[in-house]
Amino acid sequence: MSTETLLKTPLHALHVELGARMVPFAGYDMPVQYPLGVMKEHLHTREQAGLFDVSHMGQIRLTGANAAKALETLVPVDIIDLPVGMQRYAMFTNEQGGILDDLMVANLGNDELFLVVNAACKDQDLAHLRKHIGDQCTIEPLFEERALLALQGPEAVKVLARLAPEVTKMTFMQFASLRLLGVDCYVSRSGYTGEDGFEISVPAANAESLARSLLAETEVQAIGLGARDSLRLEAGLCLYGHDMNTETTPIEASLLWAISKARRADGARAGGFPGADQIFTQQQAGVSRKRVGLLPQERTPVREGAEIVDEHGTVIGSVCSGGFGPSLGGPLAMGYLDSAFIALDTEVSALVRGKKVPLRVSKMPFVPQRYYRG
């Protein structure tokens, strides 16, 4: 895609001013790193606070008395009983149980839900919602109207409390409408780094002034997509299109935890979402492959797409995400392995440029998550 056709977030000029190296990502011209560099940006986020522009993500509002009930027919998640002021991780599934996208759903109260979906999937997600539940609630894309900032790291709460003291009372996955610099924003205590932090939905016209205000705080640095990827990988978090897709079910992706108890086979509102029978069958009978954590046993990073082999050289899986973990102090990866090899500490190998790199199946997250649960 040529740079002329790339979309720009409301913070594009600020990224350029800050000296960011811009790259195409999900149809947008996005900052992959700033002069600080990926390694230092990653460690700064773990130690203090990093500000990420995630405005390329899709924000969608659903309104109407049937909104929660309608959305619940598309996801294996309890939306009906989602408390006001809370958000929940969800997935759109297809009839085969494959994952169309993963998303966050928040209950704003007054029959209003707020969704954040992946950038590369937002147009198809919008079409999916309109096709299946467009007659049951009002579906309003906020793609142009709103920007999305993520303030992540142990100092994030201290920084944001200078603008809105009430954020100190919020716990992980709580969601609130707050005024920041006199502007109405949606704030959730959540993120994609494994750290405590916040995601802030702000009107596009006010995004730059809010970003500049946060960056003026001594604890905060601008952080690009490079460090965002290494942070989420250390936290064992999936990236849609890499670690899961339409060919992958939640069971195969090790996301059973995200299927609400009420929606499981023995739950109060069992099934009723696309692919439910397939997913329940897999949960009962098991699957032939599963996503696992992998630790290379030497310094060679193992990248996405690398084949994984057993001791006889037989291909038993492939790497879906891999790289170097600055906090871990070494390479790390996630991959799909035949079920016979998924037990912790199983030894396998990845093929990197024709050479075998030994791997050990590892628990995830690789670096402890530090969400604030109160």
C-alpha positions as CSV (number, residue, x, y, z in Angstrom):
1,M,0.0,0.0,0.0
2,S,1.5,3.3,-1.0
3,T,1.9,6.0,1.7
4,E,-0.7,8.2,-0.2
5,T,-3.4,5.6,0.5
6,L,-2.5,4.9,4.1
7,L,-4.9,6.3,6.7
8,K,-3.6,8.6,9.4
9,T,-4.6,8.7,13.1
10,P,-5.4,12.1,14.7
11,L,-1.9,11.9,16.3
12,H,0.0,11.4,13.0
13,A,1.6,14.9,12.9
14,L,2.7,14.5,16.6
15,H,4.4,11.1,15.8
16,V,6.3,12.8,13.0
17,E,7.3,15.7,15.2
18,L,8.5,13.3,17.8
19,G,10.8,11.6,15.3
20,A,8.9,8.3,15.0
21,R,9.8,5.8,12.3
22,M,6.5,5.3,10.5
23,V,5.4,2.0,8.9
24,P,2.2,0.7,7.3
25,F,0.1,-1.3,9.8
26,A,-3.5,-2.4,9.2
27,G,-4.0,0.2,6.5
28,Y,-2.6,3.1,8.7
29,D,0.7,5.0,8.8
30,M,1.8,4.1,12.3
31,P,4.8,4.7,14.6
32,V,6.9,1.5,15.0
33,Q,9.4,3.2,17.2
34,Y,10.7,6.6,18.4
35,P,14.3,7.7,18.8
36,L,14.5,6.0,22.2
37,G,14.4,2.6,20.4
38,V,12.2,-0.5,20.9
39,M,14.3,-2.0,23.7
40,K,14.3,1.2,25.9
41,E,10.6,1.9,25.1
42,H,9.7,-1.6,26.2
43,L,11.6,-1.3,29.5
44,H,10.3,2.2,30.1
45,T,6.8,0.9,29.9
46,R,7.5,-1.9,32.4
47,E,9.3,0.6,34.8
48,Q,7.3,3.8,34.5
49,A,4.6,4.7,31.9
50,G,4.3,4.5,28.1
51,L,1.8,6.3,25.9
52,F,0.6,4.3,22.8
53,D,-1.5,5.6,20.0
54,V,-4.0,2.8,19.3
55,S,-6.5,5.0,17.4
56,H,-6.4,2.6,14.4
57,M,-8.5,0.2,16.5
58,G,-12.3,0.3,15.7
59,Q,-14.7,1.8,18.2
60,I,-18.4,0.9,17.9
61,R,-21.4,1.9,20.0
62,L,-24.5,-0.3,20.3
63,T,-27.6,1.1,21.8
64,G,-31.1,-0.2,22.5
65,A,-33.0,-2.3,25.0
66,N,-32.0,-5.5,23.1
67,A,-28.3,-4.6,22.5
68,A,-26.8,-6.9,25.1
69,K,-29.1,-9.8,24.2
70,A,-28.4,-9.3,20.5
71,L,-24.6,-9.1,20.9
72,E,-24.7,-12.3,23.0
73,T,-25.9,-14.2,20.0
74,L,-22.5,-13.5,18.3
75,V,-20.0,-14.1,21.1
76,P,-19.4,-17.0,23.6
77,V,-19.5,-14.5,26.4
78,D,-21.9,-13.3,29.1
79,I,-23.0,-9.9,27.9
80,I,-26.5,-9.9,29.4
81,D,-25.1,-9.9,33.0
82,L,-22.1,-7.7,32.3
83,P,-22.3,-5.2,35.1
84,V,-22.6,-1.5,34.3
85,G,-19.1,0.1,34.4
86,M,-17.3,-3.1,33.5
87,Q,-15.8,-4.5,30.3
88,R,-15.1,-8.0,29.2
89,Y,-12.9,-9.7,26.6
90,A,-14.9,-11.4,23.8
91,M,-14.6,-13.1,20.4
92,F,-16.8,-13.2,17.3
93,T,-17.0,-16.8,16.2
94,N,-18.1,-18.3,12.9
95,E,-20.2,-21.4,12.2
96,Q,-17.1,-23.7,12.4
97,G,-16.1,-22.2,15.7
98,G,-13.3,-20.2,14.1
99,I,-12.4,-16.8,15.5
100,L,-13.5,-13.8,13.3
101,D,-12.0,-11.3,15.6
102,D,-11.4,-10.6,19.3
103,L,-12.7,-7.5,21.0
104,M,-13.5,-5.7,24.2
105,V,-17.1,-5.0,25.3
106,A,-18.0,-2.5,27.9
107,N,-21.4,-1.8,29.5
108,L,-22.0,2.0,29.7
109,G,-25.4,1.6,31.3
110,N,-28.7,3.0,29.8
111,D,-28.8,0.2,27.2
112,E,-25.5,1.2,25.7
113,L,-22.5,-1.0,24.9
114,F,-19.1,0.1,23.7
115,L,-16.9,-2.1,21.6
116,V,-13.3,-1.9,20.6
117,V,-12.3,-4.2,17.7
118,N,-9.1,-4.8,15.8
119,A,-8.0,-2.3,13.2
120,A,-7.6,-4.9,10.3
121,C,-11.1,-6.4,11.1
122,K,-13.2,-3.3,11.9
123,D,-15.0,-3.0,8.6
124,Q,-15.8,-6.7,8.4
125,D,-16.9,-6.6,12.1
126,L,-19.2,-3.7,11.4
127,A,-20.7,-5.5,8.5
128,H,-21.0,-8.7,10.6
129,L,-22.9,-6.8,13.4
130,R,-25.2,-5.0,10.9
131,K,-26.0,-8.3,9.1
132,H,-26.8,-10.3,12.2
133,I,-28.2,-7.8,14.8
134,G,-28.7,-4.6,12.9
135,D,-32.5,-5.0,13.2
136,Q,-32.3,-5.4,17.0
137,C,-30.2,-2.4,18.1
138,T,-28.5,0.8,16.8
139,I,-25.0,0.2,15.6
140,E,-22.8,3.3,15.4
141,P,-19.2,3.2,14.1
142,L,-17.0,5.8,15.8
143,F,-14.0,5.2,13.5
144,E,-13.5,8.8,12.5
145,E,-15.0,10.6,15.6
146,R,-12.8,9.1,18.3
147,A,-9.1,8.4,19.0
148,L,-7.8,5.8,21.4
149,L,-4.8,6.2,23.6
150,A,-3.2,3.6,25.9
151,L,-1.3,4.7,29.0
152,Q,0.5,1.6,30.3
153,G,2.9,0.9,33.1
154,P,3.2,1.0,37.0
155,E,3.2,4.8,37.0
156,A,0.2,5.2,34.7
157,V,-2.3,5.5,37.6
158,K,-0.3,8.3,39.2
159,V,0.0,10.2,36.0
160,L,-3.7,9.9,35.0
161,A,-4.8,10.7,38.6
162,R,-3.4,14.2,38.1
163,L,-6.1,14.8,35.4
164,A,-8.8,12.6,37.1
165,P,-8.2,11.6,40.7
166,E,-11.1,9.1,40.5
167,V,-9.0,6.7,38.4
168,T,-7.2,5.5,41.5
169,K,-10.4,3.8,42.7
170,M,-10.8,1.9,39.4
171,T,-9.7,-1.8,39.2
172,F,-8.8,-4.0,36.3
173,M,-11.5,-4.1,33.6
174,Q,-13.6,-1.3,35.1
175,F,-14.9,1.3,32.6
176,A,-16.0,4.9,33.3
177,S,-17.0,8.1,31.6
178,L,-14.6,10.7,32.9
179,R,-13.7,14.3,32.0
180,L,-10.0,14.8,31.1
181,L,-8.9,18.3,30.4
182,G,-12.5,19.3,30.3
183,V,-13.4,16.7,27.6
184,D,-15.7,13.7,28.0
185,C,-13.7,10.5,27.6
186,Y,-14.3,6.8,28.2
187,V,-11.6,5.3,30.4
188,S,-11.0,1.6,31.1
189,R,-8.4,0.2,33.4
190,S,-7.0,-2.3,31.0
191,G,-4.4,-2.7,28.2
192,Y,-2.3,-5.0,26.1
193,T,1.0,-5.0,27.8
194,G,0.5,-7.2,30.9
195,E,1.0,-4.0,33.0
196,D,-1.5,-1.9,35.0
197,G,-2.7,0.9,32.9
198,F,-5.6,2.6,31.1
199,E,-7.1,2.9,27.6
200,I,-8.7,6.3,26.9
201,S,-11.3,6.9,24.2
202,V,-11.2,10.6,23.4
203,P,-12.9,12.7,20.7
204,A,-10.5,12.9,17.7
205,A,-10.3,16.7,17.8
206,N,-9.0,16.5,21.4
207,A,-6.6,13.6,21.1
208,E,-3.5,15.6,20.4
209,S,-3.9,18.0,23.3
210,L,-4.5,15.1,25.7
211,A,-1.5,13.2,24.3
212,R,0.8,16.2,24.6
213,S,-0.4,16.8,28.2
214,L,0.4,13.1,29.1
215,L,3.7,13.2,27.4
216,A,4.6,16.4,29.3
217,E,4.6,14.3,32.5
218,T,8.1,13.2,33.5
219,E,7.1,9.5,33.9
220,V,5.7,9.2,30.3
221,Q,7.4,8.3,27.0
222,A,5.8,7.8,23.6
223,I,5.9,4.1,22.7
224,G,5.6,2.5,19.2
225,L,4.2,-0.7,17.8
226,G,7.5,-2.5,18.1
227,A,7.5,-2.4,21.9
228,R,3.8,-2.9,22.0
229,D,4.4,-6.3,20.3
230,S,7.2,-7.4,22.6
231,L,5.2,-6.3,25.7
232,R,2.1,-8.3,24.6
233,L,4.2,-11.3,23.7
234,E,5.9,-11.4,27.1
235,A,2.3,-11.2,28.6
236,G,1.3,-14.2,26.5
237,L,-1.5,-12.2,24.7
238,C,-2.8,-13.1,21.3
239,L,-2.5,-10.9,18.2
240,Y,-5.4,-11.5,15.8
241,G,-4.3,-12.7,12.4
242,H,-1.2,-14.2,13.9
243,D,-2.0,-16.2,17.0
244,M,-5.6,-16.9,16.0
245,N,-7.8,-16.6,12.9
246,T,-10.9,-18.0,11.3
247,E,-9.2,-21.4,11.1
248,T,-8.6,-21.4,14.9
249,T,-11.2,-22.1,17.6
250,P,-11.0,-20.7,21.1
251,I,-10.1,-24.2,22.4
252,E,-7.2,-24.5,20.0
253,A,-6.1,-21.0,20.8
254,S,-6.0,-21.8,24.6
255,L,-8.8,-19.3,25.2
256,L,-11.3,-21.5,27.0
257,W,-11.0,-19.1,30.0
258,A,-12.6,-16.4,27.8
259,I,-15.8,-18.5,27.3
260,S,-18.1,-17.4,30.1
261,K,-19.4,-20.1,32.4
262,A,-23.0,-19.1,31.6
263,R,-22.4,-19.8,27.9
264,R,-20.6,-23.1,28.3
265,A,-22.3,-26.5,27.6
266,D,-23.5,-26.8,31.2
267,G,-24.2,-23.1,31.7
268,A,-27.4,-21.2,32.3
269,R,-27.5,-19.9,28.8
270,A,-25.5,-22.6,27.0
271,G,-24.5,-22.1,23.4
272,G,-26.6,-19.8,21.2
273,F,-23.5,-18.4,19.5
274,P,-22.0,-19.4,16.1
275,G,-19.9,-22.6,16.2
276,A,-21.1,-23.5,19.8
277,D,-21.5,-27.2,19.0
278,Q,-18.1,-27.5,17.5
279,I,-16.5,-25.7,20.4
280,F,-18.3,-27.8,23.0
281,T,-17.3,-31.0,21.2
282,Q,-13.7,-29.9,21.2
283,Q,-13.8,-28.9,24.9
284,Q,-15.1,-32.4,25.6
285,A,-13.0,-34.5,23.2
286,G,-9.9,-32.4,23.0
287,V,-8.2,-30.9,20.0
288,S,-5.4,-32.1,17.7
289,R,-3.3,-28.9,18.2
290,K,-3.0,-26.1,20.7
291,R,-1.3,-22.7,21.2
292,V,1.5,-22.9,23.7
293,G,4.4,-20.8,25.0
294,L,7.9,-21.7,23.7
295,L,11.3,-20.7,25.1
296,P,14.2,-21.0,22.7
297,Q,17.1,-22.6,24.6
298,E,19.7,-20.5,22.8
299,R,19.9,-16.8,21.9
300,T,18.5,-17.2,18.3
301,P,15.1,-15.5,18.0
302,V,12.5,-17.8,16.4
303,R,10.0,-15.9,14.2
304,E,6.5,-16.3,13.0
305,G,6.1,-19.1,10.4
306,A,9.1,-21.2,11.6
307,E,8.3,-24.9,11.5
308,I,8.5,-26.9,14.7
309,V,9.8,-30.5,14.6
310,D,10.2,-33.4,17.0
311,E,13.4,-35.3,17.6
312,H,13.0,-37.2,14.4
313,G,12.6,-34.1,12.3
314,T,8.9,-34.6,11.8
315,V,6.9,-31.3,11.5
316,I,4.6,-31.1,14.6
317,G,3.6,-27.4,14.5
318,S,4.6,-23.8,13.7
319,V,5.5,-20.6,15.4
320,C,2.7,-17.9,15.3
321,S,4.5,-15.1,17.2
322,G,8.2,-14.8,18.2
323,G,10.9,-12.3,19.0
324,F,13.1,-11.0,21.8
325,G,11.7,-10.3,25.3
326,P,13.6,-7.3,26.8
327,S,12.2,-7.9,30.3
328,L,12.6,-11.7,30.0
329,G,16.2,-11.1,28.8
330,G,16.0,-13.6,25.9
331,P,14.0,-14.9,23.0
332,L,10.4,-16.2,23.3
333,A,7.7,-17.4,21.1
334,M,4.1,-18.8,20.9
335,G,3.1,-21.6,18.5
336,Y,0.7,-24.3,17.6
337,L,1.8,-27.8,18.5
338,D,0.3,-31.2,18.0
339,S,-1.4,-32.2,21.2
340,A,1.1,-35.0,22.0
341,F,3.8,-32.3,22.5
342,I,2.0,-29.6,24.5
343,A,2.9,-30.7,28.1
344,L,5.1,-28.2,30.0
345,D,8.9,-28.6,29.5
346,T,8.5,-30.8,26.4
347,E,11.6,-30.4,24.2
348,V,11.1,-29.7,20.5
349,S,13.0,-27.7,17.9
350,A,12.3,-24.9,15.4
351,L,13.8,-24.7,12.0
352,V,15.5,-21.3,11.5
353,R,17.3,-21.0,8.2
354,G,17.8,-24.7,8.0
355,K,19.2,-25.0,11.5
356,K,17.5,-26.6,14.5
357,V,17.0,-24.3,17.4
358,P,16.0,-26.2,20.6
359,L,12.7,-25.0,22.3
360,R,11.0,-25.9,25.6
361,V,7.2,-25.7,26.0
362,S,6.7,-23.0,28.6
363,K,3.9,-21.7,30.8
364,M,2.5,-18.2,29.9
365,P,2.6,-15.4,30.6
366,F,6.4,-15.3,30.3
367,V,6.6,-12.2,32.5
368,P,4.1,-11.9,35.4
369,Q,1.1,-9.8,34.6
370,R,0.5,-6.8,37.0
371,Y,-3.1,-5.8,36.5
372,Y,-4.5,-3.9,39.4
373,R,-7.3,-5.9,41.0
374,G,-7.6,-3.8,44.2
